[in-house]
């Protein structure tokens, strides 16, 4: 239901522009079939919107002088939208915080008392934990999204994790949001390979580059692919471990920005993670509190053995407990 309401809002936004839209154009913009567009137009009409259709061309536009009634939401949808706006108010997207607060204030004015209480209860017991991620310009996100949709290459300056900057040209494929940061998955034409770029580290140049024919994605499982590029590949050491715990239990404690977790059978899992410090890798996995085995890299295996010896040496046999007085 929430997805449908969001699509109706997007459809309304398109129809409010001073032009006529064909059913095919709307379907492409919304990522749905022409049949779904027709159903959504009928839904808008049921809600009181005047949507004119041009005979013969299947073109749509809002009726002249039509007053726009508010989009109707059921209770669960209204609460979901309010919670989403509240979350956006503390997000890492530059400029969206104030806009979200204003939109939330308007929504709360028309919410029934029973729903205002539900939203207020959640807000009163929630404390936002601000991350250290740099804020992202929403204009950059929308420009990248438009380039993906129009299949136009992007030209941008990029600053790597070590502060080195250079100019890139890339064919954008998908935007990825990890919760704290935004990433662009794209084909880097200069390096002839797929790359994952942090959006807060790039500065777009205009106009965009030439159009391109989309390539086959680098993997069937894009979530796992991007997770590896974020949590493993950028680091000096890439560790691989077998943990004696179910994959879903470990994954609940390890977000995809920190590690890749895969089931290994018999209630165990394989964890892959990267770090620039062997100590950090070893202690990070040890603190999970489950038995584990280190597979690679070889220097990490040796380091864990030496660390284990030091820890044993730091804890000599304890003296027997003294008899109580």
N, C-alpha and C positions, 0 to 999 in steps of 0.2 A: 504493500500500500504506500509506504513512504517513497519508494522508487517511482511509482506511478505519479504521485503528487509532485515530486521533483521534476519529472519529465513534463508535466502539465505547466509548471512554472516556467520551464525553459521554452516550451511552445508558446506561451503567452508573451514571453520576452521577444521571441522572434517575430510574432505577429504584430507587435507594437511598433516595429520599424516601418517607416513610410514606403512600403513596397509590397508587391504581391509575391507570394511564395508558391511554388508548385509543390504538389504532394511529394515528388521525388526529392526535391531540395530539402524539404522538412525532414523526410525520412533519413537522408544522409546526415544532416546536422544532429539529429536526435539519436542516430544509431539504431533505428528500428525499421520495420517494414512499412510500406505505404498503407497497408491495411490497418496497422496500429495507429498511424497518423489519423486515418479517417475516424477510428474509434475515439481517439483523444479529442478530435474536433467536436464530435458528437457529445462527449463528456463536458467540454467547455460550454457548449450550447445549453446542456441540461443545467449547468451551474449559473446560467444567466448571461453569458458572454455572447455578443453578436459577432458571429464569424461568417463572413460572406464567401461564397464559392463562385468562381467565374465559370459559367457553363462551357463545356468543351475543352477547357485547358486544365481543369482541376486545380485552379489557382485559389489561394486562400489569403484573406486579409481581414482585419477587424473592421466591423461596420463603422461608417463615418459617425462621429459623435457618440459612439457607444460608451456608456459609463461602465467602468470595470468594477464589478462586485468583488469582494474578497474571496480568495480561493477557500473553499470549504475543506476543513480537516476534521477527522474524527478525533476522539479524545487521545488515543494512543499516538496518532500522527502529530497532534498539537504539542504534546509533551516531548516527543522525540525531536521536533524542530526547535523547541525552546532549549532542550539540553544541548543540541548541536550548536546553537548560537552561543550558549554559555561557554562551551568548549572552545569555539572559535575566538571568543573574546580573550582567551589567554594563549592563543596559538602563536607559532613563530612566523606568521605571515605578516609582513609590515603593512600597517594601515588598516588591517581587517579588524583589529581589536575594537576600535572606536565605532566602526560601522556596525559590528555585530552587537555591541551594547545598545546602540540606538534601535536596531531592528528588534532586539529582545524586549526593549522597553515598550515598543509599539505593540508587539505581540501580547505581552502581559496585560496591556490595557484592555484587550478584548477577550482574554481568556476567562472562562467561568471561574468562580471562586474555588470550586473543587479542584480545578487544574492548577490554579495559581498556588494553592497550598502544596500540591505534589511537587511542583517545580521548586518552590521555596524551601521545602523540606530537604530536597536533594542538595540545593546550594548551601544550606546552612551547615551541613555536615561534611562538605567537600572542601579540601584544601588543595589548590593547584600547586604542583611541584614544578617550578620553572626549570627548564633544561638550559644547558649552556650553549645550545645551538644558535648560530647566527640567524637573524630574521631573513626571510625571503621576500623579495619584492613581488607582490601579486601580479604586476604588469609582466614580469618575466614569466611567471607560470602561464598566464593566458596567452602570451606570445608563443611560448613553446607548444602549448596545446594546439593553437591555431596552425602552427607549422606542421605538427604531426598530422592533423586533419587534412591540410592542403598538400601534404607530401612535399614540403619545401625544405631544403637544407638550411642549416643554421651556421652562422659565422659568429664566433665569440672568443673573447679573451678568457683564459682559464688559469686559475691559481691552484697548483697542486697542494697536497698536504704538507710538503716541505717548504712551501712559500714560493716556489719557482713558477713564473708565469709564462705562457706562450699563447699563440693564436691557434684556434682549431676550426675546422670545418667538419660538420657532422650531419648525418641523416637521422633525425630524431625518430624514435620508435615508440617509447612509452615514458610517461612520468611515473615515478614510484615514490610513495610517501611512507616513511618508516615510523611516523608518529612524532619524531623529533626533527627530522630533516627530509628534504625533497631531493630526489635524484632523477637524472635524465639518463635513460638507456638509449644509446645511439650508436650508429656505425661511424667510426672516426675515419674519414676518407684519407687523411694524411697518413694514418698508421695502418690502414686497410684491415681494421679489426673492430670488434665490438668493444665499447667502453661505457663505464658508468661514471657520470659526472655529478658532483654535488652542485645543486642549482645556486646555493648561496655563494659559490666560488666562481661563477661565470658571469661575464658581462656581455650581453648580446650586442651585435652590430646590425644596423639596418642599411639597406633592405636585406631580406633573406636571400639565400643563394638559389640556385636553380632547382626546379622540381626533380624528383627522383622516383624510381620504381621501387617500392618497398622490397627489402630482402627477406629471406626466410629468417625467422627469429633465431637467436643463438642457441636456444634450448626449448624443449617442450614445457619444462617447468620453469617459468620465468621467475617465480618467487625464490626458488632455490638458487637459480643462477645469480640473481641480484644479491641475494644474501651472501653468497660466496665472495662476490666482488667487493662487498662492503666489509665483511667480518673476517675474511681470511687473506685474500690476495694482496692487499696494500701493505702488509706487515713483513718484517724481516724474517720472522719464524712462523711457519704454518704447522700447527700442531694437530695431530689426529689421535683420538683416544677411543677406547671401548669402555663404556660405563655400564655397570651392573644395575641398571634401572630402566624402566620403560621410557620410550622416546617421548611420549606425551607428557610424562612427569618432568623430564629434563627440559623439554621445550617450553613448558610453562614458566620456568625460571630463567630461560635463556632466549631473549628476543632475537629475531633473525638478523638484527644489526650487530649482534655479539657472537653468534655461532650458528653453524649449520648442524642440525640434529636429525639423524636418520635411524629408523628401526633396524635392528640387527638380528632379531629373533631371540627366543628363549628369555624374553623380558629384558634384554639389553639393548643398547643403542650405540651408534658411532657419532662422536662429536668432533667437529672440525672448527678450529678457531685460530686466529692469528694474533700476534703481539710482537713488539720490538724487544721484549724482555722475557728471557727464559723463566726467571723467578715468577713473573706475573702469570705466565701461562700455567706453570705448575701449581701455584697456590690458588689460582682462580678455579681450576678444576677440583683441587683437593677440598676446597671449602664447600663443595656441593654435598659432602657427607656421604658419598657412596663409593664402593670399591671401583677402581678403574685400572686400566692398563694403557701405557703410553706406547704408541707405535712409531711415530715419527714427529719431528726430524731426529736423526741419530744424536745430535748434540743435546736435545731435550731429554732423551732417554738417559744419557750419561748424567745430565744435570739433576734429574729426579733421583737417581741412585745416590749421588753425592749429597743431595739435600736430605734424603732419608737418613743417611748415616749421621749427618750433623744433628738432626732432630733426635735420633736415638741417643747420641752422646750427650745431648742437653738434658735428658731425662733419665738419670741413673736409677737403679732399683730403689724403690721407696722403702724407708724403714718401716717395720711393723708398727701397727697402731699401738699406742701406749694404753695400758690397762686403765679403765676409768677409775677415778679416785673413789 
